[in-house]
Amino acid sequence: MTNYQLGLGFCVVLALAGCSEEPQKGPPTEQEIHAGDSGVSNGTPGRHLYACNDDRSLIVDFKDQGLTVEFRRDGRAAPTVLTAPLQGLQYVGDAESATFAGNQIKIEAPGKGPVVCTKENAL
């Protein structure tokens, strides 16, 4: 085999290898979508505002492709951090858990009633 034939064969192998794709895992979850977009006027990636049934607002920061969320009642407060092992599963923290369904979050803590928050429109 000549160097030309070896080089041509190598190019064909590289071209075919470049065509292989990773399998699609399905449509992105709400959490993955929210991790990349913004619902606040300053455009902070992954930050969204929610109105809760306890008449308070909630700032939610989606991080790590939506596998981590940070909750704050105002912009200066320290966040409550919750994580989920996989997309679509319940988020768990030290003292709270949260479940997402569409544009709603249900937050539960021991000894307290559940709080349901609904995502507000972008500012």
Solvent accessible surface area in square Angstrom, and as a share of the most:
residue,aa,sasa,rsa
1,M,181,0.81
2,T,80,0.46
3,N,135,0.69
4,Y,162,0.62
5,Q,92,0.41
6,L,102,0.51
7,G,35,0.34
8,L,95,0.48
9,G,35,0.34
10,F,126,0.53
11,C,78,0.47
12,V,77,0.44
13,V,95,0.55
14,L,100,0.50
15,A,63,0.49
16,L,121,0.60
17,A,63,0.49
18,G,66,0.63
19,C,96,0.57
20,S,88,0.57
21,E,159,0.71
22,E,154,0.69
23,P,125,0.79
24,Q,173,0.77
25,K,158,0.67
26,G,39,0.38
27,P,120,0.76
28,P,79,0.50
29,T,41,0.24
30,E,65,0.29
31,Q,10,0.04
32,E,35,0.15
33,I,80,0.41
34,H,7,0.03
35,A,20,0.16
36,G,66,0.63
37,D,54,0.28
38,S,38,0.25
39,G,5,0.05
40,V,21,0.12
41,S,93,0.60
42,N,117,0.60
43,G,40,0.38
44,T,43,0.25
45,P,101,0.64
46,G,0,0.00
47,R,52,0.19
48,H,3,0.01
49,L,35,0.17
50,Y,1,0.00
51,A,48,0.37
52,C,12,0.07
53,N,101,0.52
54,D,53,0.28
55,D,141,0.73
56,R,128,0.47
57,S,60,0.39
58,L,4,0.02
59,I,22,0.11
60,V,0,0.00
61,D,6,0.03
62,F,5,0.02
63,K,91,0.39
64,D,85,0.44
65,Q,126,0.56
66,G,0,0.00
67,L,47,0.24
68,T,22,0.13
69,V,0,0.00
70,E,26,0.12
71,F,8,0.03
72,R,39,0.14
73,R,72,0.26
74,D,60,0.31
75,G,51,0.49
76,R,217,0.79
77,A,39,0.30
78,A,91,0.70
79,P,53,0.34
80,T,55,0.32
81,V,73,0.42
82,L,0,0.00
83,T,71,0.41
84,A,8,0.07
85,P,99,0.62
86,L,118,0.59
87,Q,49,0.22
88,G,58,0.56
89,L,83,0.41
90,Q,79,0.35
91,Y,4,0.02
92,V,84,0.48
93,G,21,0.20
94,D,158,0.82
95,A,67,0.52
96,E,48,0.21
97,S,22,0.14
98,A,1,0.01
99,T,59,0.34
100,F,26,0.11
101,A,74,0.57
102,G,43,0.41
103,N,78,0.40
104,Q,82,0.36
105,I,1,0.00
106,K,83,0.35
107,I,13,0.06
108,E,67,0.30
109,A,18,0.14
110,P,119,0.75
111,G,91,0.88
112,K,150,0.64
113,G,52,0.50
114,P,73,0.46
115,V,30,0.17
116,V,48,0.27
117,C,0,0.00
118,T,60,0.35
119,K,51,0.22
120,E,62,0.28
121,N,137,0.70
122,A,74,0.58
123,L,131,0.65
